[in-house]
Amino acid sequence: MKVSISTYSSGRISFYQRAKTNSNAWEIRQDISEPKPDKANKIATEAIKRGADAIGFNAKEIEYEKEMKDLLEGIDLSKVAVHFTSASSYPVISSLFLQELSNKKFDPNKIKGSLNFDPLSYFLLYGNFILRRIIILMRQFR
């Protein structure tokens, strides 16, 4: 991948432009603000039918295995990237997600997605790095 930087005459960076040399495929992501798993799933499956290949879920109300199962019901996780935001506990979300991958026999190496988690902010607020727990959870499923 090549990155080019354009500058103003003052020397300040005005924009970044990335150029992929082998492909320029974009991820079409639908963010869903609905926190209820069953309602969010209906919105997500409709978005996927309309062409979305990534979903951003509001994970505020995902605390138990059944809620994660309801949220991801009917979504082919090997084809659709899943991103989680607004979770009250990212270790819980990551654990539930990895358990759902295991239950549905998905290969974790073929899954795309993210957790909207800032470990530095967490450390500043709570005085410890919870990221270590997330990494340990993820290694269990490799």
N, C-alpha and C positions, 0 to 999 in steps of 0.2 A: 504494500500500500504506500502511496506517495502522499505527502502532506505539503501543501504550499501555503505560504503566509503572505498576505498582501499588507502593505503598510502605508500609512499616510505620510506626507512629507515631514510631519513632526516625529516620525519614527514609531508612533503607536500602532499596535496591531489592530487592523480593522475587521478582519475575518479570517477564518481558517477554511480551507477547501481540501477535502479528502478525495482522492481518486483511487478507486480500487482498480488494479490492473487486470484481474481475472473475471470480475463480475461486479455489477452495481445493483444488486438486489436489495430492496428496502424491506424492512419489517413493517407491516401494516398493523398497528396496535390500536385496540379499542380499550380505553380506560373506563371502568365501571365503578361509579361512586356508590351504588347500592350495597349496603353492608349485609343484608339478609342473604344467606347462601343460596336458597332456592330461587329467589327472584334474580339474583346476580347470575346464576347459571342460565336462566332463560334468556337474559339479555346477551350473555356471552355466546350461547349456541346460535342465537339469531345473527350476531355480529360475524361469527365464523361462516355461517351460510352466505353472508353478504361479502365475504372476501377477507376478513381479518385473519391474520396468521399469528397474532399475539394478543393476549388479553392482560390487562392490568386490573387486578381485583383489589377492592377495599377489604382488607382482612381484619377489620376491627372486631367483628363478631365471630371469628373463627377460633374456637377454643377446644373443640372436641373432634374426635375422629369422624363422627356422623356428619358434622357440619362441613368438614373438608370433602368428604365423599359426596355430599349433596352439591357442593360448589363445583366439583370437577366432573360430575356425572355426564357421560356422553361426549366428553372432550378428549380427542386423541392427543395425548400429551407428547407423542413422538412427532407430531406435525404442528402443534400450536404451542408457542412460547407462553409461559405463565409468569407474570410478575405480581408480587404482593406488596401492597402499601398499607400504611395506617394500622399495622398490627400492634396489639397491646403487648405481645411477646414474640419476638422473632425466633427465639429458640423453639417455642411451642409450634409456630407456623412451619418452620423448617422440619421439625420432627414429624408433624402430621402429614406434610407434603411427601416426605421421604417414605413414610409408612404407606401412604396411598399408592405411590409408585411401586412399592413392593407388593402390595395387595393385588394390583392390576398387572403385575409382571412386566413393567416397563423397564428398559435398560436405562439406568440413571445417566450413563455417558451420552445418551442421545437426547436428553432433555435440555431445553433452553429456558431461561427465565432469570428472575432476579428477586432479591429482597431489598426493599428500600430501607436500608439500615445504615446508620452512620455510627461506627464504633467509637470514634473520637468524641462525638457529642454524648454518647452513652457513658463513656468513661468520665467526662466532665460532670455529668448529672449525678451518676451513681457511684463513682469511685472505683469501678472495676471494668475489666474487658470481658464482656459476655461472648465476644466473637470466638474465643477459644472453645466454648461449649458448642457453638454452631459447627465449627470445623470438625470436632470430634463426632458429632451426629452424622455429618456428611460422609466421613471416612467409614462409618459402619456399613454404608450401603454400596461401597465400591468393590 
